[in-house]
Amino acid sequence: MDCLYFSASRCRSCTLMTVPYARQLQSKVEDCQQLLSGFQSLEFLPPQASNEQGFRNKAKMVISGTTEQPTIGILDADGHGVDLRNCGVIAAPLRAVFPVIEQFIHDLKLIPYDVPKRKGELKHVILTLSDTGSVMVRWVLRTKKHFVALRDSLPQFLEQLPRHSVVSVNFLPEHKAVLEGEEEIILTRRSTLEFGLNGVPMHLRPQGFFQTNSEIAAALYRQARQWINDANPESVWDLYSGVGGFALHCAAEDRTVYGIETSADAVEAAKTSAKAMELEDVHFKAQDATEFALNAGWAPDAVIVNPPRRGISAQLAAWLNESDVQHVIYSSCNAKSLARDLERLDNYTPQLARVMDMFPQTSHYEVIVKLERKVA
């Protein structure tokens, strides 16, 4: 993939941009195999490749410059805007929204935030694309100065967006290096962006998390569903369940499924999906995964874990190791913490692993591992 921004040193976020994609993918597999080389039983399935461009369903864009000439992109080392609206890894339907964003900055006289001077109002625009074609647009403001203008112009704004889109305003009054604040006001009647990966409806609220590569997320869920269905457990826990992707995919007749997630918004979104699918024995609860496991009083047949980069807690690993859980599926975005956790789970045999290229043009990747309890 060729990128003029990378060639001109305007943006170096995609560190592997000059490496042919096949070599990128192979290097990720080799890195994962090396990090997990202590597990002789582990067989690697062929990696799941991604489109190498246009794969990102999310664009977190810094707004800088002036009302008349805004930049939509990132900041340079001095805090000045670098326009990246033609970034090739961002999905084309999201790039098509950037001219609409610029038009409304002009029309509403929105004042971009100047980081060095700590003045201005509009800090970021965060866009998310559903696989259905709808988008979520989140305006991130310093104060409520432009809120009324954005609210009152909503009908005109929606006319230029795909159907069933969601628009909100987030407020970030502090001067700090984060993308969003705590307060969010949803402007549209529709409060969630609906995805339909593999025919499974999933709902994303403005401050929720969803994988940034829909194609690979769908493949990841299919792989987990296949392994769960092969094992055919009567009960499954999906720990760190987010909006319920794994839990909803693994639901089946005569199977009890629990999804555990700390984010109350994500849990409500997952419940919305379960209700739409008429799943009576799929339950979601807002709670810490370790706390839930240690206090549940029972163990399921299978557990899926999809923790953040730090991996699962030592307490959860110890509980799993000594539990009656027969099957574990571990989805990881950090093979180093995964290797540590697999060492802790020494009552299980890691059997299969598959690298999922969630992040082309970078050294990052997802890996999913199937473990089975050792026979006593």
C-alpha distance (Angstrom), angle and dihedral (degrees) to the residues before:
residue distance angle dihedral
M1 . . .
D2 3.80 . .
C3 3.80 119.5 .
L4 3.79 121.9 -175.4
Y5 3.81 91.1 -163.2
F6 3.80 90.6 57.1
S7 3.82 93.4 43.8
A8 3.80 90.7 51.2
S9 3.85 91.2 46.8
R10 3.81 90.1 -120.8
C11 3.81 91.1 125.3
R12 3.81 128.4 14.5
S13 3.80 98.9 172.9
C14 3.81 92.0 115.6
T15 3.79 96.2 65.1
L16 3.83 95.3 -177.4
M17 3.80 96.6 47.9
T18 3.80 93.3 121.8
V19 3.83 94.5 47.4
P20 3.83 116.2 94.0
Y21 3.79 109.4 -109.3
A22 3.81 96.7 -120.3
R23 3.80 88.9 55.6
Q24 3.80 91.4 47.8
L25 3.79 91.2 54.4
Q26 3.78 93.9 46.1
S27 3.81 91.7 49.6
K28 3.81 90.2 53.3
V29 3.78 91.6 51.5
E30 3.80 90.6 48.6
D31 3.81 91.5 48.3
C32 3.79 91.2 51.4
Q33 3.79 92.9 45.5
Q34 3.81 90.5 51.2
L35 3.81 93.2 48.9
L36 3.81 90.8 49.0
S37 3.81 96.0 38.2
G38 3.81 91.8 115.6
F39 3.80 90.2 72.6
Q40 3.78 105.0 76.9
S41 3.80 93.4 -180.0
L42 3.80 93.2 60.7
E43 3.80 116.9 109.7
F44 3.80 118.8 -165.0
L45 3.78 117.6 -139.5
P46 3.82 119.1 -150.6
P47 3.82 109.8 -73.1
Q48 3.78 121.7 -105.7
A49 3.80 107.2 -115.9
S50 3.79 123.5 -151.4
N51 3.76 135.1 -151.2
E52 3.78 102.5 -87.2
Q53 3.80 94.2 -140.2
G54 3.78 136.3 34.0
F55 3.81 90.8 22.3
R56 3.81 101.0 121.3
N57 3.80 113.1 100.2
K58 3.80 91.2 -173.1
A59 3.81 131.1 62.0
K60 3.81 119.1 -171.9
M61 3.78 101.9 -168.8
V62 3.80 127.5 -174.3
I63 3.80 113.0 -141.8
S64 3.79 114.2 -144.5
G65 3.79 139.5 143.9
T66 3.79 118.6 59.6
T67 3.79 137.8 -45.3
E68 3.81 88.8 -103.8
Q69 3.82 95.3 44.1
P70 3.81 110.5 21.8
T71 3.78 123.3 177.5
I72 3.79 119.5 -140.1
G73 3.78 111.8 -160.3
I74 3.80 134.5 49.7
L75 3.79 139.4 -32.6
D76 3.78 125.5 -103.9
A77 3.80 124.2 -132.8
D78 3.81 90.7 -81.5
G79 3.80 94.2 51.2
H80 3.80 96.2 -103.9
G81 3.79 123.0 134.9
V82 3.81 123.5 -95.5
D83 3.81 112.2 -165.0
L84 3.83 113.0 -132.7
R85 3.78 102.0 163.0
N86 3.83 90.7 132.0
C87 3.83 93.8 52.7
G88 3.80 106.0 152.7
V89 3.81 98.5 -145.7
I90 3.81 92.0 59.1
A91 3.80 113.7 90.5
A92 3.81 112.7 -99.6
P93 3.85 94.6 -122.3
L94 3.82 88.8 58.6
R95 3.80 92.3 48.4
A96 3.81 87.0 53.5
V97 3.82 88.8 62.1
F98 3.81 94.2 58.0
P99 3.84 94.8 79.6
V100 3.82 88.2 51.6
I101 3.81 89.6 52.0
E102 3.80 90.5 50.4
Q103 3.79 92.0 47.7
F104 3.80 92.0 54.0
I105 3.80 91.7 46.4
H106 3.82 86.5 57.2
D107 3.80 97.2 41.0
L108 3.81 96.7 45.6
K109 3.81 93.0 37.7
L110 3.80 91.5 -126.2
I111 3.80 112.3 -175.6
P112 3.83 114.6 -134.0
Y113 3.78 114.8 -133.8
D114 3.81 114.8 -106.0
V115 3.81 106.7 -146.6
P116 3.84 98.6 -164.5
K117 3.82 91.9 48.2
R118 3.82 94.8 35.7
K119 3.81 90.0 -135.4
G120 3.78 133.8 122.4
E121 3.78 136.3 53.6
L122 3.82 117.4 -114.5
K123 3.80 109.1 72.9
H124 3.80 107.2 164.5
V125 3.76 145.0 -5.5
I126 3.81 115.0 -147.5
L127 3.80 116.4 -163.3
T128 3.81 128.5 -171.8
L129 3.80 126.1 -172.9
S130 3.79 122.7 -151.3
D131 3.79 121.1 -148.0
T132 3.82 85.0 -117.8
G133 3.82 90.3 64.7
S134 3.81 97.4 -107.3
V135 3.79 120.2 124.7
M136 3.77 138.3 -149.8
V137 3.81 117.0 -141.8
R138 3.79 119.4 -166.0
W139 3.80 118.8 -173.2
V140 3.83 110.6 -156.2
L141 3.81 112.2 -154.1
R142 3.81 133.8 -178.1
T143 3.82 93.7 -140.4
K144 3.81 138.3 -2.2
K145 3.81 92.1 -95.1
H146 3.83 94.0 111.6
F147 3.79 97.1 30.2
V148 3.81 97.6 98.5
A149 3.81 91.6 49.0
L150 3.81 91.5 51.6
R151 3.79 92.3 45.5
D152 3.80 95.0 47.9
S153 3.83 93.0 46.6
L154 3.81 92.9 52.0
P155 3.85 96.1 106.6
Q156 3.81 91.5 54.0
F157 3.81 91.2 44.3
L158 3.81 93.4 50.8
E159 3.80 90.5 51.4
Q160 3.80 88.0 67.0
L161 3.81 96.0 46.4
P162 3.81 129.6 76.3
R163 3.80 117.9 -91.6
H164 3.81 119.5 -79.8
S165 3.79 92.9 22.9
V166 3.80 123.4 156.4
V167 3.82 125.9 -137.0
S168 3.79 127.3 -170.7
V169 3.80 141.3 162.8
N170 3.79 121.4 -132.2
F171 3.80 124.3 -165.8
L172 3.81 122.8 -141.1
P173 3.83 107.5 172.5
E174 3.81 95.9 166.9
H175 3.80 123.4 87.0
K176 3.79 100.0 -126.4
A177 3.79 140.3 120.4
V178 3.81 99.1 -94.2
L179 3.79 130.3 107.9
E180 3.79 101.9 -132.5
G181 3.79 145.6 13.3
E182 3.78 132.1 -130.4
E183 3.82 99.1 -101.5
E184 3.80 117.3 79.0
I185 3.81 129.9 171.5
I186 3.80 117.5 -163.7
L187 3.80 110.9 -145.1
T188 3.79 100.2 -170.7
R189 3.80 126.9 71.8
R190 3.78 87.3 -124.3
S191 3.81 106.9 75.8
T192 3.82 100.8 -177.9
L193 3.79 134.8 53.2
E194 3.79 107.9 -131.3
F195 3.79 122.2 -140.4
G196 3.80 124.6 -170.2
L197 3.79 104.7 -163.0
N198 3.81 110.9 171.6
G199 3.79 88.6 -8.5
V200 3.83 91.7 -61.7
P201 3.83 113.8 125.5
M202 3.80 114.0 -133.0
H203 3.78 127.1 177.3
L204 3.80 127.6 -146.2
R205 3.80 122.4 -162.2
P206 3.84 119.3 -154.6
Q207 3.81 96.1 -96.9
G208 3.80 95.2 36.5
F209 3.79 128.8 109.0
F210 3.79 126.5 -115.5
Q211 3.80 129.8 167.0
T212 3.81 110.7 -91.4
N213 3.83 94.5 -134.4
S214 3.80 111.2 59.5
E215 3.82 94.4 -172.7
I216 3.79 93.3 55.6
A217 3.80 93.5 39.3
A218 3.80 88.3 57.2
A219 3.82 90.6 49.8
L220 3.81 90.9 47.7
Y221 3.81 91.8 53.2
R222 3.82 91.5 46.6
Q223 3.80 91.2 52.5
A224 3.80 93.0 50.5
R225 3.81 91.5 46.2
Q226 3.80 91.0 51.7
W227 3.81 93.0 51.7
I228 3.81 92.4 45.7
N229 3.80 92.6 48.5
D230 3.81 90.4 47.9
A231 3.81 88.9 55.9
N232 3.83 91.5 40.9
P233 3.82 97.1 -155.9
E234 3.79 121.1 -173.4
S235 3.82 91.7 -140.4
V236 3.81 133.8 31.6
W237 3.79 134.3 -177.2
D238 3.80 119.4 -156.1
L239 3.80 104.5 -160.2
Y240 3.83 118.6 -163.6
S241 3.81 84.1 17.6
G242 3.82 100.0 171.5
V243 3.81 109.2 -174.0
G244 3.80 89.2 -9.9
G245 3.79 103.3 -95.9
F246 3.80 98.1 148.6
A247 3.81 95.2 36.0
L248 3.80 94.2 50.5
H249 3.80 92.6 46.3
C250 3.81 92.2 49.9
A251 3.80 96.4 48.2
A252 3.80 113.8 119.8
E253 3.77 141.5 158.7
D254 3.81 112.7 -72.8
R255 3.83 91.0 12.9
T256 3.80 125.4 115.6
V257 3.81 114.5 -148.2
Y258 3.81 129.4 -172.5
G259 3.81 124.3 -170.1
I260 3.81 116.4 -161.2
E261 3.80 120.9 -165.2
T262 3.82 134.7 155.4
S263 3.82 94.8 -140.5
A264 3.81 110.2 88.0
D265 3.82 90.5 -162.1
A266 3.81 91.3 54.8
V267 3.79 90.8 48.2
E268 3.81 91.4 52.1
A269 3.81 89.7 49.4
A270 3.82 90.5 50.7
K271 3.81 90.9 49.4
T272 3.81 88.7 52.8
S273 3.81 89.3 55.3
A274 3.80 93.7 46.8
K275 3.79 90.5 50.8
A276 3.80 91.7 49.5
M277 3.82 89.4 51.5
E278 3.83 90.8 46.6
L279 3.80 91.1 -125.8
E280 3.79 107.0 165.7
D281 3.80 98.0 178.5
V282 3.80 99.0 46.7
H283 3.80 112.4 96.3
F284 3.81 132.4 -175.6
K285 3.78 126.0 -160.7
A286 3.81 133.0 -175.8
Q287 3.80 103.7 -129.6
D288 3.79 142.4 112.6
A289 3.81 110.0 -84.0
T290 3.82 95.3 -131.5
E291 3.81 92.8 45.9
F292 3.80 91.1 49.9
A293 3.81 94.4 49.5
L294 3.79 95.0 46.1
N295 3.80 93.2 49.3
A296 3.81 103.4 34.7
G297 3.80 94.6 93.8
W298 3.80 92.7 -142.8
A299 3.79 139.8 56.5
P300 3.81 128.1 -134.2
D301 3.79 126.1 -134.4
A302 3.81 92.0 -111.5
V303 3.80 137.2 22.1
I304 3.80 128.8 -163.0
V305 3.80 117.0 -161.8
N306 3.79 124.1 -168.8
P307 3.81 103.8 171.1
P308 3.81 129.9 173.3
R309 3.80 119.7 -94.8
R310 3.80 93.2 -75.2
G311 3.81 90.4 65.1
I312 3.80 127.6 -139.1
S313 3.78 122.2 -34.0
A314 3.80 121.6 -95.3
Q315 3.82 88.0 -118.1
L316 3.79 92.9 54.7
A317 3.80 91.7 46.8
A318 3.81 90.2 51.2
W319 3.80 91.7 48.2
L320 3.81 92.3 49.5
N321 3.77 91.9 46.7
E322 3.81 93.3 55.1
S323 3.82 96.9 35.7
D324 3.80 131.5 96.5
V325 3.81 91.9 -110.6
Q326 3.81 107.5 131.5
H327 3.81 101.8 -172.4
V328 3.82 130.2 39.6
I329 3.79 127.8 -176.6
Y330 3.79 114.2 -167.4
S331 3.81 119.3 -165.4
S332 3.80 110.5 -169.4
C333 3.79 137.4 -178.5
N334 3.82 91.2 -169.6
A335 3.80 117.6 52.3
K336 3.82 91.2 -169.0
S337 3.80 94.2 62.9
L338 3.81 88.4 38.9
A339 3.82 90.5 57.8
R340 3.80 90.2 50.7
D341 3.79 91.9 49.6
L342 3.81 93.5 47.5
E343 3.81 88.1 54.8
R344 3.80 88.4 54.6
L345 3.80 91.1 49.4
D346 3.80 93.1 63.3
N347 3.81 93.4 146.9
Y348 3.81 87.3 69.2
T349 3.79 131.8 70.3
P350 3.82 114.9 -136.6
Q351 3.80 102.5 -137.2
L352 3.79 111.0 168.5
A353 3.80 135.1 18.9
R354 3.78 133.4 -178.6
V355 3.78 128.7 -171.1
M356 3.80 111.8 -137.7
D357 3.82 112.9 -162.0
M358 3.78 99.3 -137.9
F359 3.83 93.3 155.4
P360 3.85 114.5 41.9
Q361 3.80 117.7 -172.4
T362 3.82 90.2 33.3
S363 3.79 135.0 75.3
H364 3.82 92.0 -114.1
Y365 3.80 124.3 103.3
E366 3.79 143.3 160.0
V367 3.80 122.6 -118.1
I368 3.79 128.1 -167.9
V369 3.81 121.7 -157.9
K370 3.80 131.8 -167.5
L371 3.82 117.0 -147.5
E372 3.82 130.4 -174.3
R373 3.79 127.0 -163.2
K374 3.79 113.3 -105.7
V375 3.79 117.1 -112.1
A376 3.80 109.4 -105.6
